[in-house]
Amino acid sequence: MTINTPLAPANPTAHTPRRTWRLSRIGGAAALLAAGTFGYGIAMFATSFADYTDPDATLAESVDFLVDHQGGLLAWYIGMFIVFGAALVPMALALRQRLVDATPILANTAAAFAGIWAALVFATGMISNIGIEAVADLADTDPDRAATVWSAIDVVTNGLGGGNELVGGIWIGLVSIAALITARLPRWLNVVGTVTAVAGFVTVVPAFEAVEMVFGLGSIVWFIGVGLVLLTHQEQPETVDLSSAAGEIENSP
């Protein structure tokens, strides 16, 4: 007996594993790029820009350094904030894809905080870059006003995220918890993520700002680990071939 059924679409889920793998690879590459931006930022912070980042430096000294190293500072802020923010989005989407079927609430909440973090770092980078140009121009005619403007910009950018890592810590913490529950990431990587997240929470306390370096170094390790996992250990979801199922029904006695 032949059962006439409407013609089913030709295997509508056939490309799902391929698309899943593609997003995983893009997210993995983005995670490695994010690690690179963090490493670049920390390296410049501790070497070439040590005088600029010295907490004992006066506003006038900071402005003088800004004027003399305007191009380098622009590149620094673009790398740390603009490039990092762009890399954060596909990385967060790939991690959400990996976790959402097993822990939808944690995965979706984490992705939301990743979006917030990306918006904050973009805002920080753009405000800093525009501010550098404005202060450098103003320093030639009114050094005192330039110092005042840069002080205001510094407060704003630190409040957005340059001076604390709370939002980033929340995202990394939520991903690490979800990955611990589902075992979708290596256990050691989840431990690193948890420690990094706690360090991010602590940076909101002014007396513990030095912990920001722990967050930065932990993030580099976590980003590299996540990147390698996404690039090399993609889980292929099971798919259902609807055209084959339709064929079996049609040919059934």
Buried (B, 14 or more C-beta within 10 A) or exposed (E): EEEEEEEBEEBEEEEBBEEBBEBBBBBBBBBBBBBBBBBBBBEBBEEBBEEBEEEEBEBBBBBBBBBEBBEBBBBBBBBBBBBBBBBBBBBBBBBBBBBBEBBEEBBBBBBBBBBBBBBBBBBBBBBBBEBBEBBBEBBEEEBEEBBBBBEEBBEBBEEBBBBBBBBBBBBBBBBBBBBBEBEBBBEEBBEBBBBBBBBBBBBBEEEBBEBBBBBBBBBBBBBBBBBBBBBEEBEEEEBEBBBEEBEEEEEEE
